[in-house]
Amino acid sequence: MILSASEIAIIGVGSTIVGTLLGAWIGYRLSLSLAQVTARRGAAMKLREAFKDEILAVNPAQHALEIELPVFLENAFDKHRAAVFDFDSFLKPTERTDFYAAWYRYYCHSDDCNENGIPYFGQYSCRGLTIEKEHEMKKRVRDRIEKILDFAKYQ
């Protein structure tokens, strides 16, 4: 089969158009993916940043807090809640269930708390506890916060 010059030109132009469109589509998809990864990393960083002071405060090596632990955590609740809700939209449905279970376990007074649960930080009261029990309480707080932050790792 012999092709004429015009047929070769049409094939060349068609291939160029198809290649350009394919390259544009690939570039578009990659830029969307990059934007999503960047946004998730930003939300993960915000989540980690929101809990930074509390993680530092419950470190057993730290000096005693100036205010009681439950009050300290309750004062930071709005900051935590905002970061949690910002990060939520970047989770898969299966991750979201586990993420909110860890979040509710941190701030609710019982494990069967639902999304309408009322914050109860009195569960972390150290009043009247020995130093060892106070360290255990702070470890419980730290462990619960770290369960939340586990979802923001590797972002």
C-alpha positions in Angstrom: 0.0 0.0 0.0 1.5 3.3 -1.0 0.5 6.5 0.8 0.2 9.8 -0.9 1.9 12.9 0.5 -1.4 14.3 1.8 -2.3 11.0 3.6 1.1 11.0 5.3 0.5 14.7 6.3 -2.9 13.8 7.7 -1.5 10.9 9.7 1.3 13.1 11.0 -1.1 15.9 12.0 -3.5 13.4 13.5 -0.8 11.7 15.5 0.5 15.1 16.8 -3.1 16.1 17.9 -3.7 12.7 19.6 -0.3 12.9 21.3 -0.8 16.5 22.4 -4.3 15.7 23.9 -3.0 12.5 25.6 -0.1 14.5 27.1 -2.4 17.2 28.2 -4.7 14.7 29.8 -1.8 13.0 31.6 -0.5 16.3 32.8 -3.9 17.3 34.1 -4.4 14.1 36.0 -0.9 14.3 37.5 -1.4 17.9 38.6 -4.7 17.0 40.3 -3.0 14.1 42.1 -0.2 16.4 43.2 -2.7 19.0 44.4 -4.6 16.4 46.4 -1.4 15.0 48.0 -0.2 18.5 48.9 -3.6 19.4 50.5 -3.6 16.1 52.5 0.0 16.8 53.7 -1.1 20.3 54.7 -4.1 19.0 56.7 -1.9 16.3 58.3 0.6 18.8 59.3 -2.1 21.0 60.8 -3.5 18.0 62.7 0.0 17.2 64.1 0.5 20.9 65.0 -2.8 21.1 66.8 -1.8 18.4 69.2 1.8 19.4 69.6 1.4 21.3 72.9 -0.6 18.6 74.5 1.8 15.8 73.5 4.6 17.9 75.0 2.6 18.6 78.2 1.8 14.9 78.9 5.4 13.9 78.6 6.3 12.4 82.0 9.6 14.3 82.0 7.8 17.6 81.8 7.2 19.7 84.9 3.7 19.8 86.3 1.2 21.8 84.4 0.1 25.2 85.8 -3.5 24.1 85.4 -5.2 20.8 85.8 -4.8 18.3 82.9 -8.6 18.2 82.1 -8.8 22.0 81.9 -5.7 22.1 79.8 -7.1 19.6 77.3 -10.5 21.2 77.3 -9.0 24.6 76.5 -7.4 23.0 73.4 -10.5 21.1 72.3 -11.7 23.7 69.7 -8.3 23.7 68.1 -8.2 19.9 68.0 -11.7 19.7 66.6 -11.0 22.1 63.7 -7.9 20.2 62.7 -9.7 16.8 62.9 -12.5 18.1 60.7 -10.1 19.6 58.2 -8.2 16.3 58.0 -11.4 14.2 57.8 -12.0 14.9 54.1 -8.8 13.3 53.0 -9.5 9.9 54.6 -11.0 6.9 52.9 -14.3 5.7 54.3 -12.7 2.8 56.1 -10.0 5.1 57.6 -12.6 7.6 58.6 -14.4 5.1 60.8 -11.3 4.2 62.7 -10.1 7.8 62.8 -13.3 9.0 64.5 -13.3 6.0 66.9 -9.8 7.2 68.0 -11.0 10.8 68.2 -14.1 10.0 70.3 -12.1 7.8 72.5 -9.9 10.7 73.3 -12.5 13.3 74.2 -15.6 11.3 75.3 -16.3 9.8 78.7 -17.0 6.4 77.4 -16.1 4.1 74.4 -19.7 4.1 73.1 -19.7 7.8 72.4 -21.2 8.8 69.1 -20.6 11.9 66.9 -22.9 13.9 69.2 -20.8 13.0 72.2 -20.2 15.7 74.8 -16.5 16.3 75.6 -15.6 15.0 79.0 -12.0 15.7 79.9 -12.7 15.0 83.6 -11.8 11.4 82.8 -8.1 12.6 82.8 -8.2 14.1 86.3 -5.0 13.6 88.2 -6.3 15.1 91.5 -5.4 12.9 94.4 -3.3 10.5 92.4 0.2 9.4 93.2 3.0 10.4 90.9 3.0 6.9 89.3 -0.7 7.1 88.7 -0.4 10.6 87.3 2.2 9.4 84.9 -0.1 6.5 83.8 -2.9 9.0 83.2 -0.6 11.2 81.1 0.5 8.1 79.2 -3.1 7.3 78.5 -3.7 10.8 77.1 -0.5 10.6 75.0 -1.5 7.1 73.7 -4.9 8.3 72.7 -3.6 11.4 70.9 -1.0 9.3 69.1 -3.8 7.0 67.9 -5.3 10.0 66.2 -2.0 11.2 64.8 -1.2 7.8 63.4 -3.6 8.7 60.6 -1.4 11.7 59.7 1.8 9.8 59.4 3.7 9.4 56.2 1.9 12.4 54.6 
